[in-house]
Amino acid sequence: MEEKGKKTVPLSNPQISEGDIEVVVEVLKSGRLSIGKYTRMFEESIASYVGTKYAVAVSSGTSALHLIIKALGFGKDDLLIVPSFTFVASANVALYEGGNVEFVDIEPETMNMDMEHFEQVVEKNAGKYRSMFLMAVDVFGHPLDWDSVVNVCEKYDVKIIEDSCEALGSEYKGKKVGTFGLAGAFAFYPNKQITTGEGGIIVTDSDEIFKLSAAMRNQGRGEGQGWLSHDYIGYNYRIDEMSAALGWSQMKRIDTIIDKRNTVAKRYEELLKDSGIETPKVMDYVTKMSWFVYVVRLPKPANKSIRDNVMKYLEENGIQCRNYFSPVHLQRPYRELGWSEGTLSVTEDISGRTIAIPFYTDLEKEDQEYVANHLRKAVEIFIK
């Protein structure tokens, strides 16, 4: 039971409809639990929605990114440039293939990659590797400044992979994210815009990337091959049929889901106005914003220690919250490669002040008011 005057507000909560449940039960009753019609239908719904020729459904966003770089031939003589302010998988997939990683800082307004620093990193590494790749992250659902990204990448022959795992449905100047590079990836963990439980998908217009990723997700079997015939070194990265069916069902209301999440985001912006807390900014070039999480920044002089005290206060009052993100370059595997504090100043500052507060499609206004009031109180208590 809730204590008097105290709520419990979860960080996220997937929207599961009766239709979602019915289609999953249908699959369970069918006995066809893998590689069935719903995998194909889910792929078709995503490809049609974002406007690509192909979509390949897989077991996670991480496996989607891995298959993309594998299909592109990324290896030990190549470099992947990636923001440190992201989920660790954005960088880890390069290490899976024995490749090299270089981190880039972020700019403070959108928390996306800083374009000036990106070009500096590219210039510094030009000629040192067989090929350079950019893992372009549309962080928290906010699109990158894609005109600027494409200009730099074309200038230096940098191949673009788009990590849009957090951004299904977002648009840059009318064009869906996930479609600016050679291939893009989306993910469907329960806190995403739509969910398949676990799952991800590759989108591309490339015949070769489609062919290779579709084969490699299924143990390297080529199209039309028998169960024990393998043309490639592959993986068990298949999505199961129940997950695909759930994703297909949720895609039927994707625009409604995005609209509702925008309503929740706008409420928070109003509730936290004049609090000193920095709320997310959406740039003018974003023609559609598809919110993944709602991440606020505590005002300076807040730091990691103060942020942790604020989070503890919120949790004690029944409000789930998380720090988003811890810099990837300071995680142990990358420290062992030589990265350390002081190398990416904006990332390190902002990551010490960010908090993801409860955010999901059906979050009620009353619960948002409760969250906002306690967040304001926490700032008054811990930040003088």
TIFIMAR-237181 format. One record per residue (C-alpha): z, y negated, x; residue number from 1. Coordinates in steps of 0.1 Angstrom, whole numbers, plus 5000, padded with zeros to 4 digits. Each point is the difference from the previous one (the first is absolute). Example, Ala and Ser with C-alpha at 12.3 -4.5 7.8 and 13.67 -1.06 7.14 Angstrom:
2
+------+------+------+-----+
:    w :    v :    u :   i :
+------+------+------+-----+
: 5078 : 5045 : 5123 :   1 :
: 4993 : 4966 : 5014 :   2 :
+------+------+------+-----+
//
This chain:
384
+------+------+------+-----+
:    w :    v :    u :   i :
+------+------+------+-----+
: 5000 : 5000 : 5000 :   1 :
: 4994 : 4964 : 5011 :   2 :
: 5030 : 4980 : 5007 :   3 :
: 5006 : 4970 : 4978 :   4 :
: 4977 : 4972 : 5011 :   5 :
: 4983 : 5022 : 5026 :   6 :
: 4966 : 5015 : 4997 :   7 :
: 4980 : 5026 : 5020 :   8 :
: 4966 : 4987 : 5008 :   9 :
: 4978 : 5025 : 5019 :  10 :
: 4976 : 4988 : 5027 :  11 :
: 4971 : 5016 : 4984 :  12 :
: 4992 : 5021 : 4969 :  13 :
: 4966 : 5015 : 4992 :  14 :
: 4984 : 4994 : 4966 :  15 :
: 4994 : 5035 : 4986 :  16 :
: 4984 : 5001 : 4965 :  17 :
: 4998 : 5028 : 4975 :  18 :
: 4963 : 5003 : 5008 :  19 :
: 5009 : 5005 : 5037 :  20 :
: 5024 : 5028 : 4991 :  21 :
: 4975 : 5017 : 4976 :  22 :
: 4972 : 5001 : 5026 :  23 :
: 5023 : 5015 : 5027 :  24 :
: 5013 : 5026 : 4975 :  25 :
: 4963 : 5008 : 4992 :  26 :
: 4994 : 5007 : 5036 :  27 :
: 5031 : 5022 : 5003 :  28 :
: 4989 : 5020 : 4970 :  29 :
: 4965 : 5004 : 5013 :  30 :
: 5011 : 5019 : 5031 :  31 :
: 4975 : 4980 : 5022 :  32 :
: 5025 : 4981 : 5022 :  33 :
: 4978 : 4991 : 5029 :  34 :
: 4963 : 4989 : 5006 :  35 :
: 4993 : 4996 : 4963 :  36 :
: 4982 : 4976 : 4977 :  37 :
: 5028 : 4973 : 5001 :  38 :
: 4996 : 4995 : 5038 :  39 :
: 4964 : 4992 : 4994 :  40 :
: 5007 : 4978 : 4970 :  41 :
: 5028 : 4981 : 5019 :  42 :
: 4976 : 4994 : 5029 :  43 :
: 4973 : 4987 : 4977 :  44 :
: 5024 : 4976 : 4982 :  45 :
: 5011 : 4985 : 5033 :  46 :
: 4965 : 4997 : 5015 :  47 :
: 4988 : 4984 : 4968 :  48 :
: 5029 : 4976 : 4998 :  49 :
: 4998 : 4987 : 5036 :  50 :
: 4962 : 5002 : 5001 :  51 :
: 4993 : 5025 : 5028 :  52 :
: 4976 : 5029 : 5002 :  53 :
: 5026 : 5026 : 5008 :  54 :
: 5037 : 5008 : 4996 :  55 :
: 5019 : 5029 : 5016 :  56 :
: 5034 : 5008 : 4985 :  57 :
: 5026 : 5013 : 5025 :  58 :
: 5037 : 5009 : 5003 :  59 :
: 5012 : 4965 : 5011 :  60 :
: 4990 : 4966 : 5013 :  61 :
: 5009 : 5012 : 5035 :  62 :
: 4976 : 5029 : 4998 :  63 :
: 4973 : 4976 : 4986 :  64 :
: 5003 : 4977 : 5030 :  65 :
: 5001 : 5030 : 5024 :  66 :
: 4968 : 5015 : 4986 :  67 :
: 4982 : 4966 : 5002 :  68 :
: 5007 : 4996 : 5037 :  69 :
: 4992 : 5036 : 5006 :  70 :
: 4967 : 4997 : 4982 :  71 :
: 4992 : 4969 : 5021 :  72 :
: 5006 : 5019 : 5032 :  73 :
: 5030 : 4980 : 5012 :  74 :
: 5016 : 5015 : 5031 :  75 :
: 5017 : 4995 : 5034 :  76 :
: 4974 : 4975 : 5012 :  77 :
: 5003 : 4977 : 4969 :  78 :
: 5024 : 4973 : 4989 :  79 :
: 5015 : 4994 : 4966 :  80 :
: 5012 : 4965 : 4994 :  81 :
: 5026 : 4998 : 4972 :  82 :
: 5027 : 4976 : 4987 :  83 :
: 5035 : 5011 : 5008 :  84 :
: 5012 : 4987 : 4966 :  85 :
: 4989 : 5031 : 4981 :  86 :
: 5009 : 5036 : 4992 :  87 :
: 5002 : 5021 : 5031 :  88 :
: 4971 : 5022 : 4990 :  89 :
: 4975 : 4972 : 5005 :  90 :
: 5006 : 5003 : 5037 :  91 :
: 5010 : 5037 : 5003 :  92 :
: 4966 : 5013 : 4990 :  93 :
: 4986 : 4987 : 5033 :  94 :
: 5026 : 5020 : 5019 :  95 :
: 4991 : 5031 : 4980 :  96 :
: 4966 : 4999 : 5018 :  97 :
: 5014 : 4990 : 5034 :  98 :
: 4986 : 4965 : 4997 :  99 :
: 5014 : 4966 : 5010 : 100 :
: 5019 : 4975 : 4979 : 101 :
: 5002 : 4962 : 5004 : 102 :
: 5022 : 4980 : 4976 : 103 :
: 4992 : 4966 : 4985 : 104 :
: 5024 : 4974 : 4986 : 105 :
: 5000 : 4987 : 4964 : 106 :
: 4998 : 4966 : 4985 : 107 :
: 5030 : 4988 : 4980 : 108 :
: 4985 : 4991 : 4967 : 109 :
: 4985 : 5033 : 4988 : 110 :
: 5015 : 5022 : 5027 : 111 :
: 4965 : 5013 : 5007 : 112 :
: 4984 : 5002 : 5034 : 113 :
: 4999 : 4967 : 5019 : 114 :
: 4963 : 4994 : 5007 : 115 :
: 5004 : 4979 : 5031 : 116 :
: 5022 : 5026 : 5016 : 117 :
: 4976 : 5027 : 4989 : 118 :
: 4971 : 4984 : 5018 : 119 :
: 5021 : 4995 : 5031 : 120 :
: 5009 : 5037 : 5000 : 121 :
: 4963 : 5010 : 4995 : 122 :
: 4989 : 4977 : 5028 : 123 :
: 5027 : 5014 : 5023 : 124 :
: 4988 : 5036 : 4994 : 125 :
: 4963 : 4994 : 4999 : 126 :
: 4982 : 5024 : 5023 : 127 :
: 5031 : 5021 : 5008 : 128 :
: 4993 : 5027 : 4974 : 129 :
: 4970 : 5020 : 4987 : 130 :
: 5005 : 4984 : 4965 : 131 :
: 5026 : 4978 : 4983 : 132 :
: 5011 : 5005 : 4965 : 133 :
: 5020 : 4978 : 4977 : 134 :
: 5025 : 5015 : 4975 : 135 :
: 4998 : 4972 : 4976 : 136 :
: 5031 : 5000 : 4977 : 137 :
: 5001 : 4982 : 4967 : 138 :
: 5037 : 4997 : 5001 : 139 :
: 5021 : 5003 : 4968 : 140 :
: 4967 : 4997 : 4980 : 141 :
: 4990 : 4967 : 5014 : 142 :
: 4964 : 5000 : 5014 : 143 :
: 4992 : 4989 : 5035 : 144 :
: 4979 : 4969 : 5005 : 145 :
: 4970 : 5023 : 5002 : 146 :
: 4973 : 4975 : 5009 : 147 :
: 5020 : 4992 : 5032 : 148 :
: 5006 : 5037 : 5007 : 149 :
: 4964 : 5010 : 4997 : 150 :
: 4988 : 4970 : 5021 : 151 :
: 5023 : 5010 : 5029 : 152 :
: 4992 : 5037 : 4997 : 153 :
: 4962 : 4994 : 4999 : 154 :
: 5003 : 4977 : 5030 : 155 :
: 5017 : 5026 : 5022 : 156 :
: 4986 : 5032 : 4984 : 157 :
: 5034 : 5011 : 4986 : 158 :
: 4998 : 5028 : 4974 : 159 :
: 5020 : 4994 : 4969 : 160 :
: 5022 : 5025 : 4982 : 161 :
: 5017 : 4986 : 4970 : 162 :
: 5036 : 5010 : 4993 : 163 :
: 5002 : 4989 : 4963 : 164 :
: 5026 : 5026 : 4992 : 165 :
: 5021 : 4973 : 4984 : 166 :
: 4973 : 4980 : 4984 : 167 :
: 4980 : 5020 : 4974 : 168 :
: 4983 : 4975 : 4977 : 169 :
: 5005 : 4968 : 5021 : 170 :
: 4969 : 4979 : 5005 : 171 :
: 4988 : 4976 : 5027 : 172 :
: 4976 : 4974 : 4986 : 173 :
: 4991 : 5025 : 4972 : 174 :
: 4995 : 5030 : 5022 : 175 :
: 5025 : 5030 : 4999 : 176 :
: 5020 : 5007 : 5031 : 177 :
: 4994 : 5033 : 5016 : 178 :
: 4962 : 4993 : 5002 : 179 :
: 4998 : 4976 : 5029 : 180 :
: 5000 : 5026 : 5028 : 181 :
: 4982 : 5032 : 5008 : 182 :
: 5026 : 5017 : 4978 : 183 :
: 5032 : 4991 : 4982 : 184 :
: 5031 : 5019 : 4989 : 185 :
: 5023 : 4997 : 4970 : 186 :
: 5033 : 5018 : 4994 : 187 :
: 5018 : 5011 : 4969 : 188 :
: 5037 : 5005 : 5008 : 189 :
: 5022 : 4994 : 4969 : 190 :
: 5007 : 4963 : 5009 : 191 :
: 4963 : 4992 : 5001 : 192 :
: 4979 : 4984 : 4973 : 193 :
: 4990 : 5034 : 4987 : 194 :
: 5016 : 5032 : 5011 : 195 :
: 4989 : 5036 : 5006 : 196 :
: 5035 : 5009 : 5012 : 197 :
: 4987 : 5005 : 5035 : 198 :
: 4963 : 4993 : 5008 : 199 :
: 4974 : 4978 : 5015 : 200 :
: 4962 : 4994 : 4999 : 201 :
: 4972 : 4989 : 5023 : 202 :
: 4973 : 4977 : 4987 : 203 :
: 4968 : 4995 : 5019 : 204 :
: 4962 : 4994 : 4997 : 205 :
: 4994 : 5021 : 5031 : 206 :
: 4983 : 5034 : 4995 : 207 :
: 5014 : 5012 : 5033 : 208 :
: 5036 : 4989 : 4994 : 209 :
: 4999 : 5016 : 4966 : 210 :
: 4986 : 5032 : 5012 : 211 :
: 5024 : 5004 : 5029 : 212 :
: 5032 : 4989 : 4982 : 213 :
: 4992 : 5022 : 4970 : 214 :
: 4996 : 5030 : 5023 : 215 :
: 5030 : 4992 : 5022 : 216 :
: 5024 : 4996 : 4971 : 217 :
: 4992 : 5036 : 4991 : 218 :
: 5005 : 5018 : 5033 : 219 :
: 4966 : 4989 : 5013 : 220 :
: 4979 : 5019 : 4974 : 221 :
: 4965 : 4985 : 4997 : 222 :
: 4985 : 4994 : 4965 : 223 :
: 4992 : 5033 : 4983 : 224 :
: 5016 : 5021 : 5026 : 225 :
: 5022 : 5030 : 4993 : 226 :
: 5037 : 5001 : 5001 : 227 :
: 5002 : 5012 : 5036 : 228 :
: 4971 : 4981 : 5015 : 229 :
: 5008 : 4969 : 5020 : 230 :
: 4976 : 4975 : 5016 : 231 :
: 5027 : 4976 : 5013 : 232 :
: 5036 : 4999 : 5012 : 233 :
: 5016 : 4991 : 4967 : 234 :
: 5034 : 4996 : 4982 : 235 :
: 5016 : 5009 : 4968 : 236 :
: 4999 : 4964 : 4986 : 237 :
: 4989 : 5010 : 4965 : 238 :
: 5015 : 4982 : 4970 : 239 :
: 5012 : 5025 : 4974 : 240 :
: 4985 : 5000 : 4965 : 241 :
: 5032 : 4988 : 4982 : 242 :
: 5002 : 4969 : 5022 : 243 :
: 4963 : 4993 : 4996 : 244 :
: 5003 : 5003 : 4962 : 245 :
: 5030 : 4976 : 5000 : 246 :
: 4980 : 4975 : 5021 : 247 :
: 4969 : 5003 : 4977 : 248 :
: 5022 : 4993 : 4970 : 249 :
: 5017 : 4970 : 5016 : 250 :
: 4967 : 4985 : 5010 : 251 :
: 4990 : 4996 : 4964 : 252 :
: 5026 : 4972 : 4998 : 253 :
: 4999 : 4986 : 5035 : 254 :
: 4991 : 4964 : 4990 : 255 :
: 5028 : 4999 : 4974 : 256 :
: 5024 : 5013 : 5027 : 257 :
: 4988 : 4973 : 5024 : 258 :
: 5004 : 4973 : 4973 : 259 :
: 5036 : 5011 : 4993 : 260 :
: 5009 : 5000 : 5037 : 261 :
: 4986 : 4965 : 5003 : 262 :
: 5023 : 4989 : 4971 : 263 :
: 5030 : 5015 : 5018 : 264 :
: 4991 : 4982 : 5032 : 265 :
: 4996 : 4967 : 4983 : 266 :
: 5034 : 5004 : 4983 : 267 :
: 5016 : 5005 : 5034 : 268 :
: 4982 : 4969 : 5014 : 269 :
: 5015 : 4979 : 4972 : 270 :
: 5034 : 5016 : 5002 : 271 :
: 5004 : 4994 : 5037 : 272 :
: 4985 : 4965 : 5000 : 273 :
: 5021 : 4974 : 5020 : 274 :
: 5023 : 5028 : 5013 : 275 :
: 4989 : 4996 : 5036 : 276 :
: 4987 : 5036 : 4998 : 277 :
: 4964 : 5003 : 5011 : 278 :
: 4979 : 5018 : 4973 : 279 :
: 4966 : 5015 : 5007 : 280 :
: 4970 : 4976 : 5001 : 281 :
: 4966 : 5010 : 4987 : 282 :
: 4971 : 4982 : 5017 : 283 :
: 4972 : 4983 : 4981 : 284 :
: 4974 : 5026 : 5012 : 285 :
: 5018 : 5027 : 4981 : 286 :
: 4982 : 5004 : 4967 : 287 :
: 5022 : 5029 : 4989 : 288 :
: 5034 : 5009 : 5013 : 289 :
: 5012 : 5035 : 4996 : 290 :
: 5037 : 5000 : 5009 : 291 :
: 5015 : 5030 : 5018 : 292 :
: 5035 : 4988 : 5007 : 293 :
: 5017 : 4966 : 4997 : 294 :
: 5013 : 4990 : 5034 : 295 :
: 5020 : 4968 : 5005 : 296 :
: 5011 : 4983 : 5032 : 297 :
: 5035 : 4987 : 5005 : 298 :
: 5001 : 4964 : 5012 : 299 :
: 5008 : 4993 : 5037 : 300 :
: 5023 : 5003 : 5018 : 301 :
: 5001 : 5035 : 4984 : 302 :
: 4994 : 5029 : 5023 : 303 :
: 5002 : 5038 : 4998 : 304 :
: 5038 : 5000 : 5000 : 305 :
: 5002 : 4975 : 4972 : 306 :
: 4972 : 5017 : 4981 : 307 :
: 5019 : 5033 : 5002 : 308 :
: 5031 : 4983 : 4985 : 309 :
: 4979 : 4986 : 4972 : 310 :
: 4985 : 5035 : 4993 : 311 :
: 5035 : 5016 : 5000 : 312 :
: 5012 : 4974 : 4975 : 313 :
: 4970 : 5007 : 4977 : 314 :
: 5005 : 5037 : 5003 : 315 :
: 5037 : 4996 : 4991 : 316 :
: 4989 : 4983 : 4969 : 317 :
: 4977 : 5028 : 4989 : 318 :
: 4968 : 4984 : 5013 : 319 :
: 4978 : 5023 : 5022 : 320 :
: 4982 : 4982 : 5028 : 321 :
: 4984 : 5008 : 5033 : 322 :
: 4990 : 4982 : 5032 : 323 :
: 4961 : 4997 : 5003 : 324 :
: 4988 : 5006 : 5026 : 325 :
: 5017 : 5010 : 5033 : 326 :
: 4976 : 4991 : 5028 : 327 :
: 4979 : 5031 : 5009 : 328 :
: 4998 : 4988 : 5037 : 329 :
: 5038 : 5003 : 5002 : 330 :
: 5002 : 5036 : 4987 : 331 :
: 5009 : 5026 : 5026 : 332 :
: 4965 : 5015 : 5006 : 333 :
: 4986 : 4966 : 5007 : 334 :
: 5029 : 4988 : 5021 : 335 :
: 4993 : 5030 : 5022 : 336 :
: 4965 : 4987 : 5004 : 337 :
: 5014 : 4967 : 5013 : 338 :
: 5004 : 4978 : 4970 : 339 :
: 5032 : 4979 : 4998 : 340 :
: 5017 : 4971 : 4982 : 341 :
: 4985 : 4966 : 5005 : 342 :
: 4964 : 5011 : 5000 : 343 :
: 4991 : 4991 : 4964 : 344 :
: 5022 : 4971 : 4991 : 345 :
: 4990 : 4994 : 4964 : 346 :
: 5001 : 5036 : 4990 : 347 :
: 5035 : 5004 : 5016 : 348 :
: 5013 : 4969 : 4983 : 349 :
: 4987 : 5007 : 4966 : 350 :
: 5008 : 5037 : 5000 : 351 :
: 5037 : 4990 : 5005 : 352 :
: 5000 : 4978 : 4969 : 353 :
: 4980 : 5020 : 4975 : 354 :
: 5014 : 5019 : 4970 : 355 :
: 4980 : 5020 : 4974 : 356 :
: 5018 : 4994 : 4967 : 357 :
: 4996 : 5021 : 4968 : 358 :
: 4963 : 4999 : 4989 : 359 :
: 4980 : 5022 : 4977 : 360 :
: 4976 : 4999 : 4971 : 361 :
: 5026 : 5001 : 4971 : 362 :
: 5028 : 4980 : 5016 : 363 :
: 5018 : 4980 : 4973 : 364 :
: 5006 : 4963 : 5002 : 365 :
: 5038 : 5006 : 4995 : 366 :
: 5001 : 5022 : 5030 : 367 :
: 4980 : 4975 : 5021 : 368 :
: 5025 : 4973 : 4990 : 369 :
: 5028 : 5022 : 5012 : 370 :
: 4983 : 5006 : 5033 : 371 :
: 4991 : 4964 : 5005 : 372 :
: 5036 : 4988 : 4992 : 373 :
: 5016 : 5024 : 5025 : 374 :
: 4974 : 4992 : 5026 : 375 :
: 5008 : 4963 : 4997 : 376 :
: 5037 : 5007 : 5002 : 377 :
: 4995 : 5021 : 5031 : 378 :
: 4982 : 4972 : 5017 : 379 :
: 5028 : 4976 : 4992 : 380 :
: 5026 : 5024 : 5014 : 381 :
: 4982 : 5011 : 5032 : 382 :
: 4978 : 4971 : 5009 : 383 :
: 5018 : 4967 : 5004 : 384 :
+------+------+------+-----+
//
